[in-house]
Amino acid sequence: MGVEIKVDGLTKSFGKQVIWRDVSLTVPAGEICVMLGPSGTGKSVFLKALIGLLKPDTGSIVIEGTDIASCSEKDLYEIRKLFGVLFQDGAMFGSMNLYDNVAFPLREHTRKSESDIRDIVMEKMDLVGLVGAEDKLPGEISGGMRKRAGLARALVLDPEIVLFDEPDSGLDPVRTAFLNQLIVDLNAQIDATFLIVTHDINTARTVPDNIGLLYHKHLAMFGPREMLLSSEEPVVRQFLNAQRVGPIGMSEEKDANELAAEAGQELPPLPPIPMQLEPSNGIPRRSQRPPGEWCRDHGVTPPPGSFQADAAIATR
Ligand SMILES: Nc1ncnc2c1ncn2[C@@H]1O[C@H](COP(=O)(O)OP(=O)(O)OP(=O)(O)O)[C@@H](O)[C@H]1O
């Protein structure tokens, strides 16, 4: 069913370098969330904090009643079993074929028989469309296939939470579109909580139920997709529409002179909000909301042309 992650007042620094402070958000059970932010704003650090690989300085991360930030190693070990993680490069063992890579967590963490392991591995290989490639070595397949193999491995212990660290990095737009569809289909099938760190604006605009934006050492905004895509808040608007005009500069915040030079420049209108990507079988996910619902409920007029089928095609 997926479990909720409740983050409250989280701050992390390395020595004197504050990465982010006072981050609070709830990743709802079973929903898909995307975390965005300029390079170096600590998205990977955030993911690592969620699985207890890095300890925050202050704040809590509560999952099923356990605070990961302060729990014992033993409790952390138990909580980690709820997670599946897709690392950026798939993190495959180069000398093992895909079958053994995917079977690895089962052999390490369970006492299942080889015949049970075979059933599970083949089920997950099927889920990600890799049946027939079991004997290949990671070096013999494309980057997209490696990601899918990494995903099969992330799913092998039936996680309640799946973390994706830049699943689209290094993939061409077509492979990214296929991977996004796979992510949506998987969420519909396994109903786990998904958190995706990405730089891909199309992914952020079309895949998730919720979007977060880390910027300048804090969480600039977190909420439903339609809330962020209709937001006029300068940082959110600039980032989600990949624009140069706005507070975010080349190396982070623009200085006063740069901002003054932009004063009076007209911002392009907000583009239409695309339809959310649906499962390929056409059956809505449990957490999927009807298009435009958030805007209607909150009295927000979405940009013209929003929620039309052709708006979705134009941005996919
Ligand atoms: N273990 C560590 N020790 C010291 N500094 C670290 C450590 N891990 C990360 N950092 C620093 O934290 C900052 C944020 O890094 P992080 O990789 O989380 O950014 P990011 O938002 O994921 O970036 P990108 O989008 O480029 O992947 C960087 O300045 C990085 O050098």
The ligand as a Gaussian input file, in Angstrom:
#p B3LYP/6-31G(d) Opt

LIG

0 1
 N       29.513000      13.277000       2.349000
 C       29.651000      14.563000       2.064000
 N       30.579000      15.326000       2.695000
 C       30.711000      16.644000       2.436000
 N       29.953000      17.314000       1.534000
 C       29.022000      16.623000       0.883000
 C       28.825000      15.212000       1.090000
 N       27.805000      14.798000       0.293000
 C       27.404000      15.889000      -0.409000
 N       28.111000      16.972000      -0.055000
 C       27.923000      18.329000      -0.584000
 O       26.547000      18.647000      -0.482000
 C       26.157000      19.509000      -1.555000
 C       24.901000      18.972000      -2.194000
 O       25.217000      17.774000      -2.910000
 P       24.130000      16.878000      -3.650000
 O       24.893000      15.849000      -4.414000
 O       23.109000      16.406000      -2.689000
 O       23.458000      17.921000      -4.642000
 P       22.367000      17.650000      -5.766000
 O       21.291000      18.661000      -5.585000
 O       21.956000      16.212000      -5.731000
 O       23.227000      17.981000      -7.067000
 P       23.097000      17.447000      -8.577000
 O       21.785000      17.933000      -9.090000
 O       24.234000      18.117000      -9.274000
 O       23.203000      15.937000      -8.532000
 C       27.357000      19.581000      -2.486000
 O       28.008000      20.804000      -2.242000
 C       28.226000      18.428000      -2.067000
 O       29.572000      18.704000      -2.284000

